[in-house]
């Protein structure tokens, strides 16, 4: 269960940075829209796990373990690489963010997809190496909601907060590499 919780945190941590951005700009995201974002996160993670489970039924456990571990490892390496080469801009263009205020369910849907897109590859790979993945979609949705809400809260309260998104990306990459190495060893 500990690995499922860490994986859910890894898949949801980017919501915190987005929340800080919206909170710092005093943009409110209503409960229903945060709920839509969490539901999208749940559905995408669930779909990825279902695909991984299907593949697990086709291939032997040794092959799926190797494939899943390799995917998680390379996704983690890619995230770490991105954390070093990603152009960090904590002071995002205010006009661009204001245009994307969450007022309509469709915008919440697209933000939910954007925040959950990393769940596809990671979810498939994780289901190939982990047997008990039942709680991952639920926990991912819950953490997505919590991190988004906390980010908005801190963004409103502490406008000068300078969260380095690259550090969060780096940590997420380390978690994925950790999972992959545990399953290979």
N, C-alpha and C positions, 0 to 999 in steps of 0.2 A: 504493500500500500504506500510505503514511503516513496518508492520510485514513481508511482502514479501521481502523487502529490507534487513531487519535484518537476515531473514532466508537464503537469497542468500549469504550474507557475512559469515554467520556461515558455510555454505557448501563449501565455497571457500577459507577460510582463510589459510588452510594448503598449498596452492599454494605459498604463500608468503615465507614460510620457505624453501620450495623446491627451489624456485627462488633464495633465498639468498645463498643456498648451491651451486647451479650451478654458480651464479655470482662470488662468492668468489673464486671458482676454475677456473675462467675465461673461463667457458664453455658457448658458445653461443647457444641459441635456436632460430632458424630462425623464422620469422613471420609465415610461413606456418605451422610449427610444433606447435607453440602456438595456431594457429587457429584450427588445428586438435584437440588439447587438449580441447579447448573451445567447439567445436562441440560435442565431446564425452560427455563432461559435460552436454551440452544441451540435448542430446539424452537420457542419463541415467536419468536425472531429469524429463524429459518429460514422459518417460516410467513409472517411479515411480508414478508420479502424475496420469497417466492414470489408473494404477492399483488401486490406492486409490479411484479414481472417480468411477471405476467399483464397488468396494466394497461398496462405498457410496450408489450406486443404489440398492444394495441387502439388506442392513441393514437400520434400522431406523436412523434418524439423532442423536438421543440420544446415541444409541449404537456406531455409528461411531465416535461421538465426544469423548465418553469415551475411546474407543479403541485407537483412534489417539492421544489423550492427554496422555494416559498411555504409549504408545510407545515412544512419544517424551520425556516424563519424564524419562523413563528408559534408553533411549539412552543418554540423558543429564547426568544422574547419572553415567552411564558407562564411558562417556567421562571425567567427573570430577574424577572418580576413576582412570582412566587411566592416568590422568595428575599427580596424586600423586605417582603412582607406575610405570610409564613409565620410563625406564632408559634413561635419557636425555643424548645425546651425540652430542653436538654442533660441535665437531670436527670430522666429518664423514670421514671415510677412503677414502682418495683421489683416490687411485687406483680403488676402487669399483665404485666411481662416474664417473671417467674418462671412465671406461668400458661401462657406460650407457649413453654416450653422445647421444644427440638427433640428429641423422643424417638421420634416415630413418623414413618414416611415421609409420611403425609398432611399433617402439619404442615410438613415440609420442602417438600412440593409447593406448599402455599399460600404459604409464604415465597418460594419460587422464582417463583411467579406474581406476587406483590406486587413483588418486586425487578425483574421483567422487563416489567411492564405498559407502561412507557414505551417499550419496544422495538417495540411494535406500530406506533404512528404513525410513530415515527422510522425504523423499519426499512422500512416501505412507502415513505416519502418518500425515504429514502436510495437504495433500489433504483431509484427513478424517475430519479435524477440520476447515479448511479454505475454504470458497466458491470461492474466487477470486484468483486462482493460475496461471492464464494465463501468467503473467510476470515472474514467478519464474524461469523457465528454461532459459529464455533469460537473466535475471539478473545474474543467477548463471554462465552462460557462460561468460558474460561480466566481472564479478568480478574475475572469474578464470583467464582470460587473463590479467586483470589489475594487480592482486596480483602477478601473476607469473612474469610479466614484471617489476613491482616495486621491487620485491625480487631480480631479476637478477641485476637491476640497483644498488640497495643498496649493494648487495653482491660484486659487482665490485668496488664500490667507498669506501666502509667501510669494509675492510677485518677483522677488529677486532670486528665487531658488533657481539654481543653475544645474539642472540634472543633465549629466552627460549621457546621452542616448547610447553612445558607443560603448560605455561601460556596461550598460544593461544588455546590449547585443553580445558583448564579450562573455558575460556571465551565462547567458542563454546558450551560447555555443559550447562553453565548458560543461554545462549540464548534459548536453546531448552527447558530447565526447565521452563523458563519464559513464553514461548509460551504455554506450556502444562498447567500451572497453570491458565493463563488467560482464556483459553478455558474451564477449569473445573469449575472455579468460575463463 
